[in-house]
Amino acid sequence: MKKITLLIFAMLFSTLSFSQDIIKLFNRSTDFFDLMNQKKFTEAQAYFDPSVSAKVSVEDLQKLWGVFNEKLGKFESANGVESKVNGDFFIVIVDGKFANATQGFRLIYNKAGNMIGFTPAPNKSEAKYLNPAYADTTLYAEKEIYVKTPGHSLVGILTTPKNTKNFPIVVLVHGSGPGDMDETVGPNKPFKDLAAGFAAKGIASIRYVKRTRIYSGEFGKAFTVKEEVIDDAVAAVALAATIPDIDKKQIYLMGHSLGGMLAPRIAGLAPELSGLILAAAPARSFTDVIIEQEKDVFNATKDTTQATKAKFAAINKELERTRLVALGNMKADSAILGLPVSYWIDLNKYNQVEVAKKINKQRMLVVQGGNDFQVSTRDYDLWDAALNKKKNVTLKLYPDLNHLLSSQVEKGDISQYATASSVSETLINDLVAWIKLNSKK
């Protein structure tokens, strides 16, 4: 069951969906599908409000699920993709993935969190992934690998250039949310693009499924970014060092968003690393970044009614609670905005900029897009002010790039991610040149 479908920065959702109530409803919705799939129809019926369950029998649910299986095939997974508020009701849109097709469903909840409606939703005409022009598959090979830590095994892909030896290798580290190995967002697959772009130019890479996607059941209690990101990133770097034909003096880590924020911390645990790439990495606290996002969303609504002002004020009040650096009277697994207190404390005690300033042995490259509406150029300016005098650091701002590292004509909003767009070839060329700079010395 996906207990953390909505980690605080999951890119598929607007920042208005970060309230604890919405997170609970997404989790409740995926749990409902799990019960249906397990043929626990009595338990599934209990999710309905009493006023509705009297009209929807256990037998009705059983017959309905049989129809879905007959038409769509065996059920595989359910993912919450959208939430809406309609008066006193919450509407959650869930994509149900079956063996033969993906079907959207609309689940309607009342204020008590009980379901009052469950119907198929019209499927949107989805944009499909575009294979970038620089992805010349004749120049590289891909192989399934596993990133392993005690009790965990994460499937991944090793992409290596053909007919080449002594090549650099890059480990790709996700941003927030339960990402797949391609860091898929709608029809966009930034990590797949990066792997192809690197390999076509003689650089290998490792990308892997994030632990929160495979072992989501472990994240219902207290945890930190150590369990979410760091342990697996360190293991992936160690794995990279064992790949045949690599140049062991050229092992790199590229962290995107949260992964970039944590890259300096990971470097301290992975002495094999020759360098770090921080892409769209927050330089501020998560709280400050989300508050800025909320402000942008509020301004974009152009809704100055008291009701809207009150809604955003309530969100910001809850956000201020995330600034804590000690438990006090709270329990480590107490949730604030869907994440445990332990998570917030750990991040608030970590200053990524200060840690990066102390790194002298490894090279660093900081890249940021000017059209990024999730992590702004304010963060880049902070990185620049702190690191621009260090000889081992290179910084570059790309005015046209968004958070997914693709070129855009404007900053836009979350709807931008519904359109397929590849990682910028200009960026990939620059990353390759920076990595290969070491081989020329």
C-alpha positions as CSV (number, residue, x, y, z in Angstrom):
1,M,0.0,0.0,0.0
2,K,1.4,3.4,-0.9
3,K,1.5,5.3,2.4
4,I,3.6,8.1,1.0
5,T,2.1,8.7,-2.4
6,L,2.4,12.4,-1.6
7,L,5.7,13.1,-0.2
8,I,5.9,16.8,0.3
9,F,7.6,17.7,-3.0
10,A,6.1,15.0,-5.2
11,M,6.0,16.8,-8.5
12,L,2.7,15.6,-9.9
13,F,0.7,17.5,-7.4
14,S,0.0,21.2,-6.8
15,T,1.2,22.6,-3.5
16,L,-2.4,23.0,-2.4
17,S,-2.6,19.2,-2.1
18,F,-0.1,19.1,0.7
19,S,-2.6,19.3,3.5
20,Q,-2.7,16.3,5.8
21,D,-6.4,15.7,4.9
22,I,-5.7,15.3,1.2
23,I,-2.7,13.1,1.9
24,K,-4.9,10.8,4.0
25,L,-7.5,10.7,1.2
26,F,-4.9,9.7,-1.4
27,N,-3.7,6.9,0.9
28,R,-7.3,5.9,1.7
29,S,-8.1,5.7,-2.0
30,T,-5.1,3.4,-2.8
31,D,-6.0,1.3,0.3
32,F,-9.5,0.9,-1.1
33,F,-8.2,-0.5,-4.4
34,D,-5.9,-2.9,-2.5
35,L,-8.8,-4.3,-0.6
36,M,-10.8,-4.7,-3.8
37,N,-7.9,-6.5,-5.4
38,Q,-7.6,-8.8,-2.3
39,K,-11.3,-9.5,-2.7
40,K,-12.0,-8.1,0.8
41,F,-15.2,-6.5,-0.3
42,T,-16.7,-6.3,3.1
43,E,-13.8,-4.2,4.3
44,A,-13.9,-2.1,1.1
45,Q,-17.6,-1.4,1.6
46,A,-16.8,0.0,5.1
47,Y,-15.0,2.9,3.3
48,F,-18.4,4.2,2.2
49,D,-20.4,6.6,4.3
50,P,-23.3,4.8,6.0
51,S,-25.8,6.7,3.9
52,V,-24.2,5.2,0.8
53,S,-23.1,1.7,2.0
54,A,-26.8,0.8,2.5
55,K,-27.2,1.2,-1.3
56,V,-23.9,-0.4,-2.3
57,S,-23.8,-4.0,-1.2
58,V,-20.8,-6.2,-0.8
59,E,-22.2,-8.2,-3.7
60,D,-22.4,-5.0,-5.8
61,L,-18.7,-4.3,-5.2
62,Q,-17.7,-7.9,-6.1
63,K,-19.6,-7.8,-9.4
64,L,-18.2,-4.4,-10.2
65,W,-14.6,-5.6,-9.6
66,G,-15.3,-8.7,-11.7
67,V,-16.4,-6.4,-14.6
68,F,-13.2,-4.3,-14.3
69,N,-11.0,-7.5,-14.3
70,E,-12.9,-8.9,-17.3
71,K,-12.5,-5.7,-19.4
72,L,-9.2,-4.3,-18.2
73,G,-7.3,-7.4,-17.0
74,K,-5.6,-8.2,-13.7
75,F,-5.2,-5.2,-11.3
76,E,-1.6,-4.1,-10.8
77,S,-1.5,-0.8,-9.0
78,A,-3.4,2.5,-8.1
79,N,-1.9,5.9,-8.1
80,G,-3.5,9.2,-7.0
81,V,-3.0,11.8,-9.7
82,E,-5.2,14.7,-8.8
83,S,-7.3,16.2,-6.0
84,K,-10.1,18.8,-6.2
85,V,-12.4,20.5,-3.7
86,N,-16.0,20.9,-4.7
87,G,-17.9,22.7,-1.9
88,D,-18.0,20.4,1.1
89,F,-16.6,17.5,-0.8
90,F,-13.1,16.3,-1.8
91,I,-12.6,14.5,-5.2
92,V,-9.6,12.3,-5.6
93,I,-8.7,11.1,-9.1
94,V,-6.9,7.7,-9.1
95,D,-5.3,6.0,-12.1
96,G,-5.9,2.2,-11.8
97,K,-3.3,0.3,-13.7
98,F,-4.6,-3.1,-15.0
99,A,-2.8,-5.6,-17.2
100,N,-4.6,-4.4,-20.4
101,A,-5.2,-0.7,-19.8
102,T,-5.1,2.1,-17.3
103,Q,-8.5,3.4,-16.1
104,G,-9.1,6.6,-14.2
105,F,-11.5,6.6,-11.2
106,R,-13.2,9.4,-9.4
107,L,-13.6,8.9,-5.6
108,I,-15.7,11.5,-3.7
109,Y,-15.3,12.0,0.0
110,N,-17.3,14.0,2.5
111,K,-15.8,16.1,5.3
112,A,-15.7,13.0,7.6
113,G,-13.4,11.3,5.1
114,N,-16.1,8.7,4.1
115,M,-16.6,7.8,0.5
116,I,-19.9,8.9,-1.1
117,G,-19.1,8.2,-4.7
118,F,-16.9,5.8,-6.7
119,T,-17.1,6.0,-10.5
120,P,-14.9,5.5,-13.5
121,A,-13.4,8.8,-14.8
122,P,-13.0,9.7,-18.4
123,N,-9.4,8.9,-19.4
124,K,-7.4,11.8,-20.6
125,S,-5.5,11.7,-23.9
126,E,-2.1,11.4,-22.4
127,A,1.0,12.7,-24.1
128,K,3.6,10.0,-24.7
129,Y,7.3,10.0,-23.9
130,L,9.5,11.4,-26.7
131,N,12.8,9.7,-27.3
132,P,15.3,12.6,-27.6
133,A,17.2,13.0,-30.8
134,Y,20.5,12.6,-28.9
135,A,19.5,9.1,-27.7
136,D,21.4,7.0,-30.3
137,T,20.7,3.5,-29.1
138,T,23.4,2.1,-31.4
139,L,26.0,3.7,-29.2
140,Y,25.2,2.2,-25.8
141,A,23.9,-0.9,-24.0
142,E,21.6,-1.2,-21.0
143,K,21.6,-3.9,-18.3
144,E,19.4,-4.6,-15.3
145,I,21.2,-4.2,-12.0
146,Y,20.2,-4.1,-8.3
147,V,21.2,-1.5,-5.7
148,K,21.2,-3.4,-2.4
149,T,21.2,-2.4,1.2
150,P,20.3,-4.7,4.2
151,G,16.7,-5.8,3.7
152,H,16.3,-3.9,0.4
153,S,16.9,-4.6,-3.3
154,L,16.1,-1.8,-5.8
155,V,16.0,-2.7,-9.5
156,G,17.9,-0.3,-11.7
157,I,19.5,0.1,-15.1
158,L,23.2,0.3,-15.9
159,T,23.7,2.2,-19.2
160,T,27.2,1.9,-20.7
161,P,28.8,3.2,-23.9
162,K,29.7,0.6,-26.5
163,N,33.2,-0.1,-27.7
164,T,34.7,2.1,-24.9
165,K,36.9,1.5,-21.9
166,N,38.0,3.5,-19.0
167,F,34.9,5.6,-19.1
168,P,33.3,7.9,-16.4
169,I,30.1,6.8,-14.6
170,V,27.4,8.9,-13.0
171,V,24.9,7.8,-10.3
172,L,21.5,9.6,-10.7
173,V,19.8,10.4,-7.4
174,H,16.0,11.3,-7.3
175,G,14.2,14.3,-6.0
176,S,11.3,13.9,-3.6
177,G,8.4,11.5,-4.0
178,P,8.3,7.7,-4.8
179,G,10.1,8.0,-8.1
180,D,10.7,5.2,-10.6
181,M,14.2,4.7,-12.1
182,D,13.4,7.2,-14.9
183,E,12.1,9.9,-12.5
184,T,9.0,9.8,-14.6
185,V,6.6,12.9,-14.4
186,G,3.7,12.5,-16.8
187,P,5.3,11.8,-20.2
188,N,8.7,13.1,-19.1
189,K,11.6,10.9,-18.0
190,P,14.5,13.1,-17.1
191,F,16.8,10.3,-15.8
192,K,16.2,8.2,-18.9
193,D,17.1,11.2,-21.1
194,L,20.2,11.9,-19.0
195,A,21.4,8.2,-19.2
196,A,20.9,8.2,-23.0
197,G,22.6,11.5,-23.5
198,F,25.6,10.6,-21.3
199,A,26.0,7.1,-22.8
200,A,25.9,8.4,-26.4
201,K,28.9,10.6,-25.5
202,G,30.9,7.9,-23.7
203,I,29.7,8.2,-20.1
204,A,28.0,5.4,-18.2
205,S,25.2,5.8,-15.6
206,I,23.3,4.0,-12.9
207,R,19.6,4.8,-12.2
208,Y,17.4,2.9,-9.9
209,V,13.9,2.8,-8.5
210,K,13.5,4.8,-5.3
211,R,13.1,2.9,-2.0
212,T,9.8,4.8,-1.2
213,R,8.2,3.3,-4.3
214,I,9.1,-0.3,-3.6
215,Y,9.1,-0.4,0.2
216,S,6.4,2.2,0.9
217,G,5.1,0.2,3.9
218,E,8.3,1.0,5.8
219,F,7.6,4.8,5.7
220,G,4.5,4.9,7.8
221,K,6.5,5.7,11.0
222,A,9.5,7.8,11.9
223,F,12.1,8.1,9.2
224,T,14.6,10.6,7.7
225,V,16.3,11.2,4.3
226,K,18.8,8.6,5.4
227,E,16.3,5.8,4.8
228,E,14.5,7.7,1.9
229,V,17.6,8.6,-0.1
230,I,21.1,8.5,1.4
231,D,21.6,4.8,2.2
232,D,20.7,3.8,-1.3
233,A,22.7,6.5,-3.0
234,V,25.8,5.5,-1.1
235,A,25.1,1.8,-2.1
236,A,24.7,2.9,-5.7
237,V,28.0,4.7,-5.7
238,A,29.7,1.6,-4.2
239,L,28.1,-0.5,-6.9
240,A,29.3,2.0,-9.6
241,A,32.9,1.4,-8.4
242,T,32.6,-2.3,-9.3
243,I,31.4,-1.9,-12.9
244,P,34.0,-3.3,-15.4
245,D,35.8,-0.9,-17.7
246,I,35.0,2.3,-15.7
247,D,37.6,4.8,-14.7
248,K,37.6,4.6,-10.9
249,K,38.9,8.1,-10.7
250,Q,35.8,9.4,-12.5
251,I,32.8,8.3,-10.4
252,Y,30.2,11.1,-10.2
253,L,26.8,11.6,-8.4
254,M,24.2,13.8,-10.0
255,G,21.4,14.8,-7.5
256,H,18.2,16.3,-8.8
257,S,16.1,18.6,-6.5
258,L,16.2,16.9,-3.1
259,G,18.9,14.6,-4.4
260,G,21.0,17.7,-5.2
261,M,20.3,19.2,-1.8
262,L,21.6,16.0,-0.2
263,A,24.6,15.5,-2.5
264,P,27.1,17.2,-0.2
265,R,25.9,15.0,2.6
266,I,26.2,11.9,0.5
267,A,29.7,12.9,-0.6
268,G,30.9,12.6,3.0
269,L,29.8,9.0,3.1
270,A,31.0,8.0,-0.4
271,P,34.8,8.6,-0.7
272,E,34.7,6.9,-4.1
273,L,33.2,10.0,-5.6
274,S,35.2,12.3,-7.8
275,G,32.6,14.9,-8.2
276,L,29.0,16.1,-7.6
277,I,26.4,17.6,-9.9
278,L,23.7,19.6,-8.1
279,A,20.7,20.1,-10.4
280,A,17.8,22.3,-9.3
281,A,19.0,21.9,-5.7
282,P,17.4,23.9,-2.9
283,A,19.9,26.0,-1.0
284,R,17.3,26.9,1.6
285,S,15.2,24.9,4.1
286,F,12.3,22.9,2.7
287,T,10.0,25.1,4.7
288,D,11.2,28.3,3.0
289,V,11.0,26.7,-0.5
290,I,7.4,25.5,0.1
291,I,6.3,28.8,1.5
292,E,7.7,30.5,-1.7
293,Q,5.8,28.0,-3.8
294,E,2.6,28.6,-1.8
295,K,3.0,32.4,-2.3
296,D,3.4,31.9,-6.1
297,V,0.3,29.7,-6.2
298,F,-1.7,32.2,-4.3
299,N,-0.6,35.1,-6.6
300,A,-1.4,33.0,-9.6
301,T,-5.0,32.3,-8.5
302,K,-5.7,36.1,-8.5
303,D,-8.4,35.2,-5.9
304,T,-8.4,37.8,-3.2
305,T,-11.5,36.6,-1.4
306,Q,-11.4,36.1,2.3
307,A,-12.0,32.4,2.0
308,T,-8.9,31.9,-0.3
309,K,-6.8,34.1,2.0
310,A,-7.9,32.1,5.0
311,K,-7.0,28.8,3.2
312,F,-3.5,29.9,2.4
313,A,-3.1,31.4,5.8
314,A,-4.0,28.0,7.3
315,I,-1.5,26.3,5.0
316,N,1.3,28.7,6.0
317,K,0.5,28.3,9.7
318,E,1.0,24.5,9.3
319,L,4.2,25.1,7.3
320,E,5.6,27.1,10.1
321,R,5.3,24.1,12.4
322,T,7.9,22.3,10.2
323,R,10.7,24.5,11.4
324,L,11.3,22.5,14.6
325,V,14.8,21.2,15.3
326,A,14.0,19.1,18.4
327,L,11.2,16.7,19.4
328,G,10.1,18.5,22.6
329,N,6.9,16.9,23.6
330,M,6.2,15.5,20.2
331,K,6.7,11.9,19.1
332,A,9.2,11.2,16.3
333,D,6.5,9.6,14.1
334,S,4.0,12.5,14.6
335,A,3.1,13.8,11.2
336,I,3.3,17.4,10.0
337,L,2.1,17.8,6.4
338,G,2.3,14.1,5.8
339,L,5.9,13.7,7.0
340,P,7.1,12.6,10.4
341,V,8.6,15.0,12.8
342,S,11.9,13.0,12.7
343,Y,12.1,13.9,9.0
344,W,11.7,17.7,9.5
345,I,14.2,17.8,12.4
346,D,16.8,15.9,10.4
347,L,16.5,18.2,7.4
348,N,16.4,21.4,9.5
349,K,19.6,20.4,11.3
350,Y,21.3,20.0,7.9
351,N,22.8,23.0,6.2
352,Q,23.6,21.9,2.6
353,V,25.4,25.1,1.7
354,E,27.8,25.0,4.7
355,V,28.5,21.3,4.1
356,A,29.3,22.1,0.4
357,K,31.6,24.9,1.4
358,K,33.8,22.4,3.3
359,I,34.2,20.1,0.3
360,N,37.6,20.5,-1.3
361,K,38.6,17.1,-2.7
362,Q,35.7,16.6,-5.0
363,R,34.7,18.8,-7.9
364,M,31.2,20.3,-7.9
365,L,28.9,21.6,-10.6
366,V,25.7,23.5,-9.7
367,V,23.1,24.0,-12.5
368,Q,19.8,25.8,-12.2
369,G,17.0,26.6,-14.6
370,G,15.5,30.1,-14.8
371,N,12.1,28.8,-15.7
372,D,12.0,26.4,-12.7
373,F,8.8,27.2,-10.7
374,Q,9.6,24.6,-7.9
375,V,13.2,25.7,-7.0
376,S,13.8,29.3,-7.9
377,T,16.9,31.3,-8.8
378,R,17.0,32.5,-5.2
379,D,18.5,29.2,-4.4
380,Y,21.0,29.4,-7.2
381,D,22.0,32.9,-6.0
382,L,22.7,31.4,-2.5
383,W,24.8,28.6,-4.0
384,D,26.7,31.2,-6.1
385,A,27.4,33.5,-3.2
386,A,28.7,30.7,-1.1
387,L,30.7,28.8,-3.7
388,N,31.8,31.0,-6.6
389,K,35.3,31.6,-5.2
390,K,36.0,27.9,-4.7
391,K,38.4,26.5,-7.4
392,N,36.7,23.1,-7.3
393,V,33.2,24.5,-8.0
394,T,31.5,25.6,-11.3
395,L,28.1,27.2,-11.4
396,K,25.8,27.8,-14.3
397,L,22.3,29.3,-14.7
398,Y,20.2,28.2,-17.7
399,P,17.5,30.9,-18.2
400,D,15.2,28.6,-20.2
401,L,15.2,25.4,-18.2
402,N,12.5,24.2,-15.9
403,H,12.6,21.9,-12.9
404,L,12.7,18.8,-15.2
405,L,15.7,20.3,-17.0
406,S,13.9,20.8,-20.3
407,S,13.8,24.1,-22.3
408,Q,10.6,26.1,-21.9
409,V,9.5,29.5,-23.2
410,E,8.1,30.5,-19.8
411,K,8.1,29.5,-16.2
412,G,4.6,28.1,-16.3
413,D,3.0,25.9,-13.6
414,I,2.3,22.2,-12.8
415,S,0.4,21.8,-16.1
416,Q,3.7,22.1,-17.9
417,Y,4.6,18.6,-16.9
418,A,1.7,17.1,-18.9
419,T,3.6,17.9,-22.1
420,A,6.5,15.7,-23.2
421,S,9.8,17.6,-23.3
422,S,13.3,16.1,-23.2
423,V,16.2,17.2,-21.0
424,S,18.1,20.0,-22.8
425,E,20.8,18.8,-25.1
426,T,22.7,21.9,-24.3
427,L,22.7,21.0,-20.7
428,I,23.8,17.4,-21.4
429,N,26.7,18.6,-23.6
430,D,27.8,20.9,-20.8
431,L,27.6,18.1,-18.2
432,V,29.6,15.8,-20.4
433,A,32.3,18.5,-21.0
434,W,32.5,19.1,-17.3
435,I,32.8,15.4,-16.5
436,K,35.4,14.8,-19.2
437,L,37.5,17.7,-18.1
438,N,39.1,15.5,-15.5
439,S,40.2,13.0,-18.1
440,K,42.2,15.7,-19.9
441,K,44.3,16.5,-16.8
